Amino acid sequence: MKMRNIFYSLTVLLIVTASVKDSIAQKSEFRVIENKAFKVGEVLTFDVKYGFVTAGVAEFSIPKITKLAGRETYNVVFKVNSVPAFDPFYKVRDRYETYLDVEGIFPWRFEQHIREGGYSRDFSAFFDQRKGKAKTSEGQYDIPRYVNDIVSAFYLARTFDYSEMKSGEKIHLQNFYKDKVYPLEVVYHGKERITVEAGTFDCIILEPLAKEGGLFKSEGTMLLWVTDDNIKMPVKVKTKVIIGSIDAELTAYKGLAGDLKAKKLK
């Protein structure tokens, strides 16, 4: 089993659906997006499973606001650790960070620190959204304005309204990874009520369709469930691989920006 697929799959969560389709208003130097989905203090925790085996624990958090490039930014952290019982087989200690513009919900900085088995990778990028350049630890590259990284795209996606979408409709976005900008299509597949450890939720279903490019090139299909309300909290991701499937399921949450109306009483 390629353990990296587990953590890549959940991270893609992170990227899932951002289209500049558009509750976006131009204001001052940059766009302004109304955000009712998340705030400082939010923490989301997931179990990552291969079949019936819990292989790891993942966490999204927004611990603070940081000043960067003269702008207020959310410091968003994504961590994945294999559980102690799994460490002898494939030890994972991954950490991703993005610094997300509070008003415009676009990234200024991205960091990736991967420790998976014998593999390691450290990567950072500063997104100069004023000059259209990604200045990375490996070089400098042209980028379109408001380009996303793999974490920021997920948070942008949470601010959009999917209520008018029809099953099969696609959304398009651009995402920077390593040294290039890659397209990503996301298909809307309707609604479903699902139950995980954290509760029972009414969700919308999304499927990322990966183009060529690093993290987004999947070996199988992927489906994502997010709450059908203003929070659009991720509840579950399922990725089919050559043998079986990989699931990430929400186990706990706190510090939400508003009422979780999609949660149902048992």
Long-range contacts (C-beta under 8 A, 24 or more apart in sequence): 1-50, 1-243, 2-219, 2-241, 3-55, 3-56, 3-82, 3-90, 3-92, 3-116, 3-117, 4-116, 4-119, 5-218, 5-219, 5-239, 5-241, 5-246, 6-48, 6-50, 6-55, 6-56, 6-246, 6-248, 7-48, 7-56, 7-58, 7-80, 7-92, 7-94, 7-116, 8-215, 8-218, 9-218, 9-222, 9-237, 9-239, 9-246, 9-248, 10-46, 10-48, 10-58, 10-80, 10-237, 10-248, 11-78, 11-80, 11-96, 11-150, 11-151, 11-215, 12-150, 12-208, 12-210, 12-215, 12-216, 12-218, 12-222, 12-224, 12-237, 13-154, 13-224, 13-234, 13-237, 13-248, 14-60, 14-78, 14-96, 14-150, 14-151, 14-153, 14-154, 14-155, 15-148, 15-150, 15-151, 15-153, 15-154, 15-157, 15-175, 15-184, 15-208, 15-215, 15-216, 16-153, 16-154, 16-157, 16-186, 16-206, 16-208, 16-224, 16-226, 17-153, 17-157, 17-160, 17-162, 17-171, 17-173, 17-186, 17-206, 17-208, 18-148, 18-153, 18-154, 18-156, 18-157, 18-160, 18-171, 18-173, 19-160, 19-171, 19-172, 19-173, 19-186, 20-146, 20-173, 21-160, 21-171, 23-159, 23-160, 23-161, 27-103, 29-130, 30-71, 30-101, 30-103, 30-104, 30-106, 30-129, 31-103, 31-104, 31-106, 31-146, 32-103, 32-104, 33-103, 33-104, 33-105, 33-156, 33-159, 34-159, 35-105, 35-159, 35-257, 36-159, 36-230, 36-231, 36-257, 36-258, 37-155, 37-158, 37-159, 37-230, 37-231, 37-232, 37-257, 38-62, 38-74, 38-155, 38-158, 38-231, 38-256, 38-257, 39-255, 39-256, 39-257, 40-64, 40-65, 40-74, 40-255, 41-254, 41-255, 42-253, 42-254, 42-255, 42-256, 42-257, 43-252, 43-253, 43-254, 43-255, 44-233, 44-234, 44-250, 44-252, 44-253, 45-250, 45-251, 45-252, 45-253, 46-234, 46-248, 46-249, 46-250, 46-251, 47-197, 47-248, 47-249, 47-251, 48-80, 48-246, 48-247, 48-248, 49-246, 49-247, 49-248, 49-249, 50-244, 50-246, 51-244, 51-245, 53-86, 54-83, 55-82, 55-83, 55-86, 55-90, 56-80, 56-81, 56-82, 56-83, 56-86, 56-92, 57-81, 57-83, 58-248, 62-255, 65-102, 66-99, 68-99, 68-108, 68-109, 69-108, 69-128, 69-129, 69-130, 71-101, 71-102, 71-103, 71-108, 72-101, 72-102, 72-103, 73-99, 73-100, 73-101, 73-102, 73-108, 73-109, 74-99, 74-100, 74-102, 74-155, 75-99, 76-100, 76-151, 76-152, 76-155, 78-151, 90-116, 90-117, 91-115, 91-116, 91-117, 92-116, 92-117, 96-150, 96-151, 97-151, 98-149, 98-151, 98-152, 98-155, 100-152, 100-155, 101-129, 104-146, 105-152, 105-155, 105-156, 105-159, 106-146, 106-147, 106-148, 106-152, 106-156, 107-147, 107-148, 107-149, 107-151, 107-152, 110-149, 110-150, 110-151, 110-152, 123-178, 125-149, 125-176, 127-176, 134-176, 136-178, 136-179, 138-178, 138-179, 139-179, 141-176, 141-179, 141-180, 141-181, 143-176, 143-181, 144-174, 144-181, 147-174, 147-175, 147-176, 147-181, 148-173, 148-174, 148-175, 148-176, 149-175, 149-176, 149-177, 150-175, 150-177, 150-215, 153-184, 154-234, 157-186, 157-232, 158-226, 158-231, 158-232, 158-233, 159-232, 160-232, 162-188, 162-204, 170-209, 175-213, 175-216, 177-213, 177-214, 177-215, 177-216, 178-213, 178-214, 180-213, 182-211, 182-212, 182-213, 182-214, 182-216, 183-211, 184-208, 184-209, 184-210, 184-211, 184-216, 185-209, 185-211, 189-223, 191-228, 192-225, 193-264, 194-225, 194-235, 194-236, 196-235, 196-236, 196-249, 196-250, 196-251, 197-249, 197-250, 197-251, 197-252, 198-235, 198-249, 198-250, 198-251, 198-252, 198-253, 199-263, 199-264, 199-266, 200-263, 200-264, 200-265, 200-266, 201-225, 201-227, 201-228, 201-233, 201-235, 201-260, 201-262, 201-263, 201-264, 202-227, 202-228, 202-229, 202-262, 202-264, 203-227, 203-228, 203-235, 203-236, 203-262, 204-228, 204-232, 220-245, 227-260, 227-262, 227-263, 228-262, 229-259, 229-260, 229-261, 229-262, 230-257, 230-258, 230-261, 231-256, 231-257, 231-258, 231-260, 231-262, 233-260, 233-262
